[in-house]
Amino acid sequence: HTFQGKLTLPPFDQTDECIDLPLDAENVILRGAVLRNTEWMIGVAFFTGTDTKLVQNSFKTPSKFSQLDILMNYTVMVIL
């Protein structure tokens, strides 16, 4: 997998220009990772929302019961 992007920082003064910092796969910490032996870090969230692979795969799996199985289970519960 590859990743390339840029982080644009606003100017510090009115006379300065925006600062573009390149980002690549070495600058990415994935969800659940633990960062150790460092005093501070700056984080930026990207690839967020409902279209991400993580969210799309997090839903409950569909039932493997057929409609007939569901109807029979319901009927048995009503009889009991």
N, C-alpha and C positions, 0 to 999 in steps of 0.2 A: 504494500500500500504506500502511496505517496501523498504528500501534502505540501502545498506551497501557498503562501499568502503574504500579506504585509499588514503591519500595524501602523496606522498613521496617528502620530501624536500631535496635538494642537501646538501652536507656537507659544513659547514662554512669554515673549514680549510682543508688542505690536509690530516691531520692526523685524522680528524673526520669521522664518518660514516654517511650515509643517515639517515634522521629522518622520520619515518612512523607515520602519525597521523590518527587515525581511524575516519571515517565519518559515520554518520547514519542519520535517518530522522530528528533528532533534529538539525542538522547542515545545513538543506536545507531551502532556501528561494525561493519560487516559483515566476515565472514571474508575474510582476505586484504588488508584495508585497512591502510594505513601511516599512523600518527599522527606528525606532525612538528611542530617548533617549540613543544614544550610540555615543561615540566620533570617533571611527574608526571601520573598518571591513576589512577582506580580502575575496575576492570573487574568485571563480573558476567556469567557465562555463562547464557544462557537459550535456549530452544528447542533443547535438546540431546537426543540419544538416537536410537533407531532409527526413530521416527515422523516425523522431520524430512524435508522435501522433498530436502535435500541428500544424505542417506544413502540414501533410497529411489531416487534417480536415479544413484547411484554404482556400482551393480552392473554386472557384465559383461552385454553385450547377448546375447540368446539366438542360437544358431546358426540361420542361414537355410537350412541343408541339410535336406532331407527325410530321413526314415528310410531310404528307398531309396538315396539318395546315400551315406549313411553306410555302409550295408551293402555297396554296390558298391565304395567305397573300401577297406573292410576286406578284401573278397574279392580285390581286385587286389593288395593288399599281401601277402596270404597266398600268392598264386600266385607272386609275384616272389620 
